[in-house]
Every structure is written in C-alpha cells, then in structure tokens.
Amino acid sequence: MFIPRQKSYISASEILQAVLSSDQNLLNLLKIYAGHDGVTLFPSARTAIEEALRFYNVKEIVMPEHTYGGYAAILKGLKKTYLPIDNTLNTPVQSFKEVNPNIAALIPHHYGNVYPVSKLSNRFIIEDATQAFGGVYDGQHTGTMGNIGLISFSRGKYQDLMGGCAVISKDSKFLEHLRQKECKKISTLELSHLLLTYIYLLFSSGKIGGTLTTWPFLLLQKDDPVPNLIEQMFTKITKGKHMHPFQLQLGTIRWKKIPKHIRNQQERAKLYRRSLQSIPQITLPPAQESVYLYFPILVDNPKLLKRKLLIKGIDSKIDFHFSYRKNNYANRILHIPVSVNYTEQKQIIRALHEIYRI
Ligand SMILES: Cc1ncc(COP(=O)(O)O)c(C=O)c1O
C-alpha cells in the first residue's frame, strides 16, 4: 500500500452533491467566520497580496525567514527583512516588535500552526491563513487578526475548491477596489478540465502528492514532477480568474466537513507525539494550537529520511518554504503524512521505528 504525503480532502460524493446543488452560500459562511461583513472572494491569495501591496503602496516588508515559496515572485522588488524561526517553527512575536513598526508584515500561519498575529496590533499586517483555516487564537479565527486576512482555496488545503480565495478586511475601500477589478470567470470548459483531473486523482488511488502513477517518479526523486505539472495546470487555468459558481457550491457543501478534517488530523498529531517521542533522532516541535494541515518533524537529514520512507511506500514532503540561514530549523523539517487513517498511521510509525532502529 502506498501512502501519499497528502490526500485530497475533496470526496467524489462532495463533487456530485455540488454538481446537483444550487446553494452558493460560501460568502455568507465566510462572513460568519470573520464575524463581520468585510469579506470578498478573489481569484487567488497571491494576486490578492499583490493587490494589497500596490493599494497600500507597501515598499518594505518584514516576514518569517522561513516562508511560503510562492511569495518569492510576488515580493520581487520589495525590501524584505526576514526574521528567524524558533523551535516552534514560528518567528517569536518579540522579533517582529523589534523591527520598525511602520514596515508592513506578511505573516503566514505555517503548517497549520496558529500564530498570535493579534499581539502585533500596532503593525500593518497581511495575515495569510491559508494553511490554518479553521484555527482559533484567543477567540479569534485565523484570517481575522490582521489588517488583511487571506484564505486560499487552492489545492491541498482543508477548504480545497480547486482555486480562488477569500480576502477578509475591515477596510471597505480596499475590498471595493478588489471587487472592481475586472477579472474573467473560469469557464465551464476550464472547470470541466479541473474536475476531470480531480476525479482522475481520486480514482488513481485518490490522492494528491503521490498517486499510483506518480510514485515511480517520486522514487526517482526529481522534485515530484507529476504533481508539479498538475499544479502548473491548475494555476494556468485559475490564475487571475474569478471563481466559478460551481466552486461556491462545492465550498458551501464542504464547509461543515472542515472541523471533522481538523479534528481527525489533531488526533493523528497526538498519536504521532506519543509514538515518536522514543526515537532520539527525531525532534518533535512543541505541541501547539494547530489545525495540523501538516505534521513536521525535525531530523538531521530530511532528504535521506524521505528516501528511506519512500522505499517503504510512504511519501513525505521536504519543506517547500525557503530558508535563508544555514543550520536553522527549516533545513531539518520533513512533513510526514497526517491526512491518513489509523491503519496507515500505524504503518508510518512502524516504518520510522524500523528506520531508526540501531
Ligand atoms: C501560505 C500560503 N499562501 C498562499 C498560497 C497560494 O495561494 P494561491 O494559490 O491562492 O495564490 C499557498 C499555497 O500553497 C500557501 O500555502
């Protein structure tokens, strides 16, 4: 049995229900999540960040040194200050405070860890809640603590809608600016393309990041070529285009399932902590408020461990964020599959114990 590094959270029955449904309540559900009406849908989180930077004339940004790789392109030309991460795999709040508060901050909640954004209230903050949708800090939902909150609905997230994003902000002028942007809609033909790919992924063992057809490539290990190609195709179709009504239907149908996915992965994380703490070569980041979209472990040589796990039929993920300093925590991270069932998880735990048995 092959265990992919991450399964798709969309099920075939959800796709079918969404095809038959006409309920496009997603925006209202997001408003309830935000606790106010300042929410709009937009083509993608990356383009929303670009718009925000232009709208607020941001020239300089401060962010964790270990961050989402896709930012590289959109932050080109800006002056950037990177702050180091600590063993919680987040940047301590204090280090943000030490940098000039007039510089805008771009803060992602990594790996589902919920970052205390609200403690930085004197800064202009773009809060990227993409990886921690559904998380809560101090009674506030992720995405609602900064000046601008973003939740991407692109592939592999709990609220995976094959693209699109939500922008949360109390600045009605900025939201109006986004709403006024002339964007094409994803056509029904393009949508069928995306859907067929999803259905293919679901049935060719159901999973993204390592289908039956992709794992021989993964064994050759050249940075996961097939998932990357699929990713490019999705980006090409959805880039700069408004969400299709079908995506709103799918989002509305899927909404109530998200807490269940989060609870499931929190349970998996607990079991990993209990079962892996006896392996001295593995360091587990401290337990924290997290929605566990990923489960990162720290090892000396993540690439080697990834290869050894693959031989045992388990895919894992080398961190996709950049790291700007040598010997920091980022270089030691490997994400092990956490969107798994109990039997699969037992197999992963057994494999890790076998690999590290001296
Ligand atoms: C933290 C974070 N921000 C943004 C994105 C990209 O979002 P979009 O594809 O909507 O631009 C991702 C996608 O993986 C992400 O993990």
The ligand as a MOL file (V3000), in Angstrom:
LIG
                    3D

  0  0  0     0  0            999 V3000
M  V30 BEGIN CTAB
M  V30 COUNTS 16 16 0 0 0
M  V30 BEGIN ATOM
M  V30 1 C 0.6870 30.0360 2.9530 0
M  V30 2 C 0.2170 30.0680 1.5340 0
M  V30 3 N -0.1200 31.2480 0.9640 0
M  V30 4 C -0.5640 31.3270 -0.3140 0
M  V30 5 C -0.6720 30.1850 -1.0930 0
M  V30 6 C -1.0910 30.3180 -2.5320 0
M  V30 7 O -2.3990 30.6070 -2.6770 0
M  V30 8 P -2.9940 30.8730 -4.1490 0
M  V30 9 O -2.7370 29.6320 -4.9470 0
M  V30 10 O -4.4630 31.1110 -3.8890 0
M  V30 11 O -2.3120 32.0560 -4.6980 0
M  V30 12 C -0.3490 28.9360 -0.5540 0
M  V30 13 C -0.4740 27.7210 -1.3870 0
M  V30 14 O 0.0420 26.6790 -1.1420 0
M  V30 15 C 0.1160 28.8690 0.7950 0
M  V30 16 O 0.4730 27.6990 1.3460 0
M  V30 END ATOM
M  V30 BEGIN BOND
M  V30 1 1 1 2
M  V30 2 1 2 3
M  V30 3 2 2 15
M  V30 4 2 3 4
M  V30 5 1 4 5
M  V30 6 1 5 6
M  V30 7 2 5 12
M  V30 8 1 6 7
M  V30 9 1 7 8
M  V30 10 2 8 9
M  V30 11 1 8 10
M  V30 12 1 8 11
M  V30 13 1 12 13
M  V30 14 1 12 15
M  V30 15 2 13 14
M  V30 16 1 15 16
M  V30 END BOND
M  V30 END CTAB
M  END
